[in-house]
């Protein structure tokens, strides 16, 4: 996706990551596949495009990366452990 966008529009200068899903359930009844899906969309989907654009941003010595995370990363809520975990990891990731 990043390569296609860069080939069509030029180097990515601004990357905005904003996607999220959640499944509300007590941890003991949260299906493992839901946990994995939440982490894939809320966390890994930020990692992969960021990793793809970072070298060119560094080479050009300019770029902006804007990651939108939920307040659940700072203030938890019942039955939203995976969502909160992904939001916390995204909120705390160094740039």
Secondary structure, DSSP 8 states (H G I E B T S, - for coil): -HHHHHHHH-S--EEEE---------GGGS-HHHHHHHHIIIIIHHHHHHHHHHHHHHHHT--EEEE---GGGTS--TT-HHHHHHHHHHHH---
